[in-house]
Amino acid sequence: MSYTLLIGNKNYSSWSLRPWLLLHAFGVPFSEKRYVFDTPEFAAEIQSRKLSPNGKVPVLLDGEIVVWDSLAMSEYLAERHPAMWPVDATARAHARCACAEMHSGFQAMRNSMPMNVRRSYPIATPDADVQKDIDRLQALWTEARGKFGGDGPFLYGKFSVADAYFAPVVFRFNTYAVKTTPVVADYVKALLAHPSMQQWIADSAAEKEVVDHEEPEHIHAAK
């Protein structure tokens, strides 16, 4: 098998981070092709649906197989590469529920705190709906760590799909200086220190493009 992953800007594209981190952290060989947001190439290759069935990134190519949803990519890869999900059935069920909740929820936080790896933009008092999302995320992570995290520093002990799936939130908590509990602070620190996260941080720092409408000043000035 030979994977190719089509992604967007590493500084901004939270959805691209998830499968990239999963592949990289588990040492699965793959090639990546980056499409810069708001460029003619992105419009011609991605938004036109030429390479992406839904006009978005990421897209995983495996020969003739095309997978165009990040959660579907996680399941597809886990079928082929053991141990991406927690081994214990109860922990695995919890992890799947957590990832599904992330996939479909937390819209207030997404809108107010978009992923921006390069930036530091502390928000002292998040809006009430954003704080509600933050509280739920902290409760979810604390539950995972408390019930299933005994074998390591990550949500379910060892690094898993769940950590790749919540990695963009960890970057958000870091960028916007979100106030956290000690348990969550330790988890954020551990995931930020992961070698694959450090590689993504370095790649983001090396990017030259700035997408104005993705920058926090633009988003918060519009309120």
C-alpha positions as CSV (number, residue, x, y, z in Angstrom):
1,M,0.0,0.0,0.0
2,S,1.2,3.5,-0.8
3,Y,-0.7,6.4,0.8
4,T,-0.8,10.0,-0.5
5,L,-2.4,12.6,1.8
6,L,-3.7,15.8,0.4
7,I,-3.7,18.6,3.0
8,G,-4.1,22.3,3.4
9,N,-1.9,24.9,5.2
10,K,-0.4,23.2,8.2
11,N,-0.8,26.4,10.3
12,Y,-4.5,26.5,9.8
13,S,-5.9,23.2,8.7
14,S,-7.1,21.3,11.7
15,W,-8.8,18.6,9.7
16,S,-5.5,18.0,7.8
17,L,-3.6,17.6,11.0
18,R,-5.6,14.6,12.2
19,P,-4.7,12.0,9.6
20,W,-1.3,13.4,9.1
21,L,-0.5,13.1,12.8
22,L,-1.9,9.6,12.9
23,L,0.2,8.4,10.0
24,H,3.3,10.1,11.2
25,A,3.1,9.1,14.9
26,F,2.6,5.4,14.0
27,G,5.5,5.5,11.4
28,V,3.3,4.6,8.5
29,P,5.0,5.7,5.2
30,F,3.1,8.2,3.2
31,S,3.6,11.2,0.9
32,E,1.9,14.5,1.4
33,K,0.8,17.1,-1.1
34,R,0.0,20.5,0.4
35,Y,-2.6,22.8,-1.3
36,V,-2.4,26.4,-0.1
37,F,-5.8,27.9,0.9
38,D,-7.2,30.7,-1.3
39,T,-5.0,30.0,-4.3
40,P,-5.8,29.1,-7.9
41,E,-4.3,25.6,-7.4
42,F,-6.6,24.9,-4.4
43,A,-9.6,26.0,-6.4
44,A,-8.6,24.0,-9.5
45,E,-7.6,20.8,-7.7
46,I,-9.6,20.7,-4.5
47,Q,-12.6,23.0,-4.6
48,S,-13.4,21.9,-8.1
49,R,-13.8,18.3,-6.7
50,K,-11.2,17.1,-9.2
51,L,-9.2,15.4,-6.5
52,S,-11.6,15.8,-3.5
53,P,-15.1,14.4,-3.7
54,N,-16.4,17.1,-1.2
55,G,-14.2,19.9,-2.4
56,K,-12.2,20.0,0.9
57,V,-9.0,18.7,2.5
58,P,-7.8,16.3,3.7
59,V,-8.1,13.5,1.2
60,L,-6.3,10.1,1.6
61,L,-5.4,8.3,-1.6
62,D,-4.6,4.6,-1.4
63,G,-4.2,3.4,-5.0
64,E,-7.6,3.7,-6.5
65,I,-9.3,4.1,-3.1
66,V,-10.2,7.7,-2.1
67,V,-11.1,8.5,1.5
68,W,-12.3,12.1,2.0
69,D,-13.4,12.4,5.6
70,S,-11.0,12.5,8.5
71,L,-12.9,10.2,10.8
72,A,-13.4,7.7,8.0
73,M,-9.6,8.0,7.4
74,S,-9.0,7.1,11.0
75,E,-11.1,3.9,10.7
76,Y,-9.7,3.0,7.3
77,L,-6.1,3.3,8.6
78,A,-6.9,1.5,11.9
79,E,-8.2,-1.5,9.9
80,R,-4.8,-1.8,8.2
81,H,-2.5,-0.8,11.0
82,P,-3.0,-2.4,14.4
83,A,-3.1,-0.6,17.7
84,M,-4.2,2.8,16.4
85,W,-7.3,2.5,18.7
86,P,-7.0,1.5,22.3
87,V,-6.7,-2.3,22.7
88,D,-9.2,-2.6,25.6
89,A,-12.8,-2.8,24.2
90,T,-14.3,-0.4,26.8
91,A,-11.6,2.2,26.3
92,R,-11.9,1.7,22.5
93,A,-15.7,2.4,22.7
94,H,-15.1,5.5,24.8
95,A,-12.4,6.7,22.4
96,R,-14.7,6.2,19.4
97,C,-17.5,8.2,21.1
98,A,-15.1,11.0,22.0
99,C,-13.8,11.2,18.4
100,A,-17.4,11.2,17.0
101,E,-18.4,14.0,19.5
102,M,-15.4,16.0,18.3
103,H,-16.2,15.4,14.7
104,S,-19.7,16.7,15.0
105,G,-19.5,19.2,17.8
106,F,-17.8,22.1,19.6
107,Q,-18.8,24.6,16.9
108,A,-18.6,27.6,19.1
109,M,-15.0,26.9,20.0
110,R,-14.2,26.2,16.4
111,N,-15.6,29.5,15.2
112,S,-14.1,31.6,18.0
113,M,-10.8,29.8,18.3
114,P,-9.7,28.5,14.9
115,M,-6.4,26.6,14.8
116,N,-3.4,28.8,14.3
117,V,-0.3,27.0,15.3
118,R,2.1,29.9,14.9
119,R,0.2,32.4,17.0
120,S,-0.2,33.3,20.6
121,Y,-3.5,35.2,21.1
122,P,-4.7,34.9,24.8
123,I,-8.4,35.2,25.3
124,A,-9.0,36.1,29.0
125,T,-12.7,35.5,29.0
126,P,-14.2,33.3,26.3
127,D,-17.8,33.8,25.3
128,A,-20.3,31.7,27.3
129,D,-20.9,29.2,24.5
130,V,-17.2,28.8,23.9
131,Q,-16.6,28.2,27.6
132,K,-19.3,25.6,27.5
133,D,-17.4,23.8,24.8
134,I,-14.1,24.2,26.7
135,D,-15.7,22.8,29.9
136,R,-17.1,19.7,28.0
137,L,-13.7,19.0,26.4
138,Q,-12.0,19.2,29.8
139,A,-14.5,16.9,31.3
140,L,-14.1,14.4,28.4
141,W,-10.4,14.4,28.6
142,T,-10.4,14.1,32.4
143,E,-12.7,11.1,32.2
144,A,-10.5,9.4,29.6
145,R,-7.3,10.0,31.6
146,G,-8.9,8.9,34.8
147,K,-10.5,5.7,33.5
148,F,-8.2,4.6,30.8
149,G,-4.9,6.6,30.9
150,G,-2.8,4.6,33.3
151,D,-0.4,3.2,30.6
152,G,1.0,6.6,29.5
153,P,0.5,10.4,29.3
154,F,-2.1,10.4,26.5
155,L,-5.9,10.2,26.7
156,Y,-6.0,6.4,26.7
157,G,-2.5,5.9,28.0
158,K,-0.7,5.1,24.7
159,F,-1.0,7.5,21.7
160,S,-4.1,6.6,19.7
161,V,-6.6,7.9,17.1
162,A,-8.2,10.0,19.9
163,D,-5.0,12.0,20.5
164,A,-4.7,12.7,16.8
165,Y,-8.3,13.7,16.7
166,F,-8.0,16.1,19.6
167,A,-4.6,17.5,18.6
168,P,-6.1,20.6,16.9
169,V,-7.9,21.4,20.2
170,V,-4.6,21.1,22.1
171,F,-3.1,23.7,19.7
172,R,-6.1,25.9,20.3
173,F,-5.7,25.7,24.0
174,N,-2.1,26.6,23.6
175,T,-2.7,29.5,21.2
176,Y,-5.5,31.1,23.1
177,A,-4.1,30.4,26.6
178,V,-7.2,28.5,27.7
179,K,-7.3,28.1,31.5
180,T,-7.3,24.4,32.3
181,T,-7.3,22.0,35.2
182,P,-4.0,20.4,36.2
183,V,-5.0,17.1,34.6
184,V,-5.7,18.8,31.3
185,A,-2.6,21.0,31.5
186,D,-0.5,17.8,31.8
187,Y,-2.2,16.3,28.8
188,V,-1.7,19.4,26.7
189,K,2.0,19.5,27.6
190,A,2.4,15.8,26.8
191,L,0.8,16.0,23.4
192,L,2.6,19.2,22.4
193,A,5.9,17.5,23.2
194,H,5.1,14.5,21.0
195,P,7.8,14.3,18.2
196,S,5.1,14.3,15.5
197,M,3.4,17.4,17.0
198,Q,6.8,19.0,17.1
199,Q,7.3,18.3,13.4
200,W,3.9,19.8,12.6
201,I,4.9,22.9,14.6
202,A,8.1,23.2,12.7
203,D,6.4,22.8,9.4
204,S,3.8,25.4,10.3
205,A,6.5,27.9,11.3
206,A,8.2,27.4,7.9
207,E,5.1,28.3,5.9
208,K,5.2,31.8,4.5
209,E,1.5,32.1,3.6
210,V,-0.9,34.2,5.8
211,V,-4.6,33.7,5.3
212,D,-6.1,36.9,6.7
213,H,-9.6,35.6,7.3
214,E,-8.1,32.7,9.4
215,E,-6.2,35.1,11.7
216,P,-7.7,35.8,15.2
217,E,-7.7,39.6,14.8
218,H,-10.0,39.3,11.8
219,I,-12.3,36.8,13.5
220,H,-12.6,38.8,16.7
221,A,-12.9,42.2,15.0
222,A,-16.0,40.9,13.3
223,K,-17.8,40.4,16.6
